[in-house]
Amino acid sequence: MNALARILRRRIERQGPITVADYMAAALGHPKYGYYMGKDPFGVRGDFITAPEISQMFGELIGLWCVICWRQMGRPKVVHLVELGPGRGTLMGDALRAARAAPDFIDALRLHLVETSPALRARQGEMLGDYAPRWHARLDSVPDGRMILIANEFFDALPVQQFERTGEGWVERLVRFDAVAGEFRFTLATGAAEGEAPLPAPLLNAPSQTVPIGAIGEVSPEGRALAAEIGGRLARAGGVALIVDYGHGRSTPGETLQAVKGHKFHDVLADPGGADLTAHVDFEALAAAGAGAGAATFGPVSQGAFLGSLGIDARTETLLESASPAQVKDIRSALKRLVASSEMGVLFKALCLAHPGQPAPPGFETPPGFETPQ
Ligand SMILES: C[S@@+](CC[C@H](N)C(=O)[O-])C[C@H]1O[C@@H](n2cnc3c(N)ncnc32)[C@H](O)[C@@H]1O
């Protein structure tokens, strides 16, 4: 049993079972033993690989997306360029290299990185030091003003609460410690009444034929609150936010919380702080929270369609022109991983929140209803 597991066991012994969200928050963000606190989890030797780590094209296209959005905003003299959870800083490094084609944008931007991990802040500093970034533990300390915000694979790391549909309604799932087996187990809260669960309406009101007894519903109150905070800022001060992640386009039941370690699925409760924990993002809930705070919403569109409309095929051809035979193979396989529907192309989606006066940003010009990824 690792140090964080011992801390959580003592907490449960003192106060009783904890929510799945509390377990996830500790496993990822405990100041000393949380998953992201001490190490760099990316790459072949780490636990997982994200789109910007697969190919430079991902960040480059997002950099050009930022430049076009800034021009659509009327080229403000100062714009806060904010990234939530920048990882190794790879996405922003590639984005800003591509954006150097527009020096007036580079002059206007003020770079803000929202990151809790000291280890990853150090990596980001090495990558982005030339742009004088300012770090924040939370979005609320970024100054108000026109903003372009990027969040890739950030919302999937925000804690989710889980609820199980029972004969008495939706009841919260908790984590207990089984002293006999010496391990954490799921259990159900006692005494919760129907209607109390903060689940999206499509789940709460679904008939039992479509959402049967035993079904699990998930909700991320932190994700919804953050989308509302972003939406409120954009509505007040102007700008756009691009949220890319894996998840579903419509609020839907299902247990999606998963643990990954060394590129393999792992038991969610086996090794708190030692494995990455994520859950599908509910894009419908994020869009509703942003819209509720006054923002316009575009999408979600599939990652494949988004990158396709930003010109990933043309960028691939340009890279191939000067590539060695080994690089040709890598570039083609990276393109496939990012856009193929059997890989990240459909499961991953892009959602844009914007000031209501902002024209449709690149990649989101498709009329609503034309593409509705599930
Ligand atoms: C899966 S990584 C994604 C990194 C990067 N965006 C990419 O695509 O490679 C999640 C990032 O979010 C950071 N993070 C996770 N939870 C956070 C939180 N609650 N507040 C701030 N940063 C957080 C992690 O330290 C890490 O940098």
The ligand as an SDF file (V2000), in Angstrom:
LIG
                    3D

 27 29  0  0  0  0  0  0  0  0999 V2000
   -3.1640   14.9690  -19.4970 C   0  0  0  0  0  0  0  0  0  0  0  0
   -2.1490   16.3260  -19.1430 S   0  0  0  0  0  0  0  0  0  0  0  0
   -2.3560   17.2420  -20.6390 C   0  0  0  0  0  0  0  0  0  0  0  0
   -1.1620   18.0390  -20.9860 C   0  0  0  0  0  0  0  0  0  0  0  0
   -1.1780   18.8220  -22.2870 C   0  0  0  0  0  0  0  0  0  0  0  0
   -2.3010   19.7080  -22.3840 N   0  0  0  0  0  0  0  0  0  0  0  0
   -1.0880   17.9080  -23.4740 C   0  0  0  0  0  0  0  0  0  0  0  0
   -2.0210   17.8530  -24.2470 O   0  0  0  0  0  0  0  0  0  0  0  0
   -0.0470   17.2430  -23.6230 O   0  0  0  0  0  0  0  0  0  0  0  0
   -3.0100   17.2660  -17.9220 C   0  0  0  0  0  0  0  0  0  0  0  0
   -2.3040   18.5440  -17.5020 C   0  0  0  0  0  0  0  0  0  0  0  0
   -3.1580   19.2580  -16.6110 O   0  0  0  0  0  0  0  0  0  0  0  0
   -2.4590   19.5230  -15.3810 C   0  0  0  0  0  0  0  0  0  0  0  0
   -3.4950   19.4970  -14.3410 N   0  0  0  0  0  0  0  0  0  0  0  0
   -4.2690   18.4550  -13.9900 C   0  0  0  0  0  0  0  0  0  0  0  0
   -5.1930   18.8280  -13.0770 N   0  0  0  0  0  0  0  0  0  0  0  0
   -5.0010   20.1520  -12.8720 C   0  0  0  0  0  0  0  0  0  0  0  0
   -5.6660   21.1300  -12.0690 C   0  0  0  0  0  0  0  0  0  0  0  0
   -6.7030   20.8020  -11.3060 N   0  0  0  0  0  0  0  0  0  0  0  0
   -5.2330   22.4020  -12.1200 N   0  0  0  0  0  0  0  0  0  0  0  0
   -4.1950   22.7470  -12.9280 C   0  0  0  0  0  0  0  0  0  0  0  0
   -3.5310   21.8670  -13.7090 N   0  0  0  0  0  0  0  0  0  0  0  0
   -3.9270   20.5870  -13.6780 C   0  0  0  0  0  0  0  0  0  0  0  0
   -1.4350   18.4200  -15.3010 C   0  0  0  0  0  0  0  0  0  0  0  0
   -0.3840   18.6910  -14.4220 O   0  0  0  0  0  0  0  0  0  0  0  0
   -1.0080   18.3470  -16.7640 C   0  0  0  0  0  0  0  0  0  0  0  0
   -0.1460   19.4090  -17.0930 O   0  0  0  0  0  0  0  0  0  0  0  0
  1  2  1  0
  2  3  1  0
  2 10  1  0
  3  4  1  0
  4  5  1  0
  5  6  1  0
  5  7  1  0
  7  8  2  0
  7  9  1  0
 10 11  1  0
 11 12  1  0
 11 26  1  0
 12 13  1  0
 13 14  1  0
 13 24  1  0
 14 15  1  0
 14 23  1  0
 15 16  2  0
 16 17  1  0
 17 18  1  0
 17 23  2  0
 18 19  1  0
 18 20  2  0
 20 21  1  0
 21 22  2  0
 22 23  1  0
 24 25  1  0
 24 26  1  0
 26 27  1  0
M  CHG  2   2   1   9  -1
M  END
$$$$
